[in-house]
Amino acid sequence: MRKLLIVDDEKNIRIGLKAMIERELPGRYAITFAVNGADALERLKEQAIDLLITDIRMPVMDGIELINQLQEMEGKPEVMILSGHDDFQYAREAMRCEVRMYLLKPIVREELVEALTMLEETLVKKETISHQFKQISEQMKEHIETQFNYVFLRSDLEAGEIEERLGKLELPDLDGGYQLALLKWPDADQRSRDQGQKLAFLDLVLKRLGNQAEALTLRFMNRHGHLIVLTGDPELFSAIEELIQQQVEMRVKMGASKWMDRLAQVNEAYEQAERALKYTLFYKHSVSLGYEGLEGRESHYELPIASIKKISNMLGTDREADVMGLFKEVVDLRIVMKYDISYMEGISRAFNDLVFDQVFNVYGEESVEILKLYKSVADLYSFWDFQDYYHHVETLIKKLDLYVGNMKNIHNDNREMNKAIQYIHENYYNELNMAMVSNYISMNYSYFSQAFKEYTNESFVNYLKKIRIGKAKELLASTNLKVHEIGERAGFENAKHFHRVFRELEGVSPNEFRQKEQSAADLKNRHHI
């Protein structure tokens, strides 16, 4: 339903108009009243109105003053003027304010319906144009966003290609230079806050600075959910920083580039902003960092790889205090903060590769809780701050220490391996593989492989081959079964495979082995006689 506001100081006229409209055009309008222009403006502040029918002569604020005030409003309604005075001056003023309908009292029912119908057509046209314009604007924004994100992902692009690609876009006037920033929210907020909410944060700042800042600013999202802000207004980032410091309920961090002169430098600006944003990891509260203040960090260092390897080796040895003491030394914030951010990135990678991946490669995956921790610590920058990362890694190391200790205890218990060996001997003639045996004794597949080899000095495959060939040799020597039948009874999938494995282990074919055994038996019998 369209929202229609009737403005008239005479109650009978308001009620009469409402009754006439609802009788002639039932169910089309939700009608409200105002007694004068000032009252109408208050109603318009409270809710959006599609159509407005107003009298001319009213106390407090007349209809002409009202329609003049409407010109300052966004989304102003379509207006119909009613007057009992056939005065050209009123009509001329109304036309100046783009009033499309001017009806004289007393109102003729047919004229009112015709006027409302024409205004409805005007509204539909405006809405269609507005929708089309919005679609075009969204498409243009998406195109700009796509092109910029492509450039940001391609650090190898030449300056000429960047200028050519971005020069085709409808961009703000950046001839005076520009600055680029990245804004991030905590992960929980990244997921819960949609793009509109993040843009609203920036819009709050832009409204304070005025239309010029709005005209000189682009904003869109990157693939990580960070808000990218590119602006030619030198005051914008100071205003954002001020708003960030004022935030209590919402946490947000910003990294900003230097001031750039040419559009071809936009990739460099993005990398600077991204680098500045990385350093916000060392701050728990909302913060804004500029690239200029981060230059000159010490970049000559040696990563504590030996200490991290020691942590890996000591897991499961009942030395938790030593393990955690070494961990605290490796990630001491006072040391980490002295160096370039790449130092902390290197430590994070080393923990992933030399500790966490190593444990799971050897002992396999454990509980869902440990797996969640394992996946979360893989990305240093998925954490809001350094302390959050520290806590997660510390917890994971403690849990892995217990897990490895338990796995080593299992390894030291030979009963499980004996049970596996017995199962192999009882089922060698069936289809059998390592997964079946490890499942039978409820042991992790990767760990079973290593433990079985240590226990038997054989790989599972070689051990099974020897068992099967041993059984085949017994049958070749003691029965008249055909060779392919013996291969099947020994668990080989086909005669060709049986012959190949037999020759590989015994150096002769099954037939040659049988002949040798039979000759030996005949010779033994002759000597016995």
Buried (B, 14 or more C-beta within 10 A) or exposed (E): EBBBBBBBBEEEBBEBBBEBBEEEBEEBBEBBBBBBBBBBBEBBEEEEBBBBBBBBEBEEBBBBBBBBBBEEEEEBBBBBBBBEEEEEEBBEBBEEBEBBBBBBBEBEEEEBBEBBEBBBEBBEEEEEEEEEEEEEEEEEBEEBBEBBBEBBEEEEBEBEEBBEBBEEEEBBEBEEBBBBBBBBBBBEBBEEBEEEEBBEBBBEBBEEBEEEBBEBBBBBBBEEBBBBBBBBBBBBBBBBBEBBEEEEEBBBBBBBBBBBEBBBBBBBBBBBBBBBBBBBBBBEEBBBBBBEEBEEEEEEEEBBBEBBBBBBEBBBEEBBEEBBEBBEEBBEEEBBBEBBBBBBBBBBBBBBEBBBBBBBEBBBBBEEEBEEBBEBBEEBBBBBBBEBBBEBBBBBBBBBBBBBBEBBEBBEEEEBBEEBBEBBEEBBBEEBEBEEBBEBBEBBEBBBBBBBBEBBEEEBEEBBBBBBBEBBBEBBBEEEEEBBEBBBBBBBEEBEEBBEBBBEBBEEBBEEBBEBBEEEEEEEEEEEE
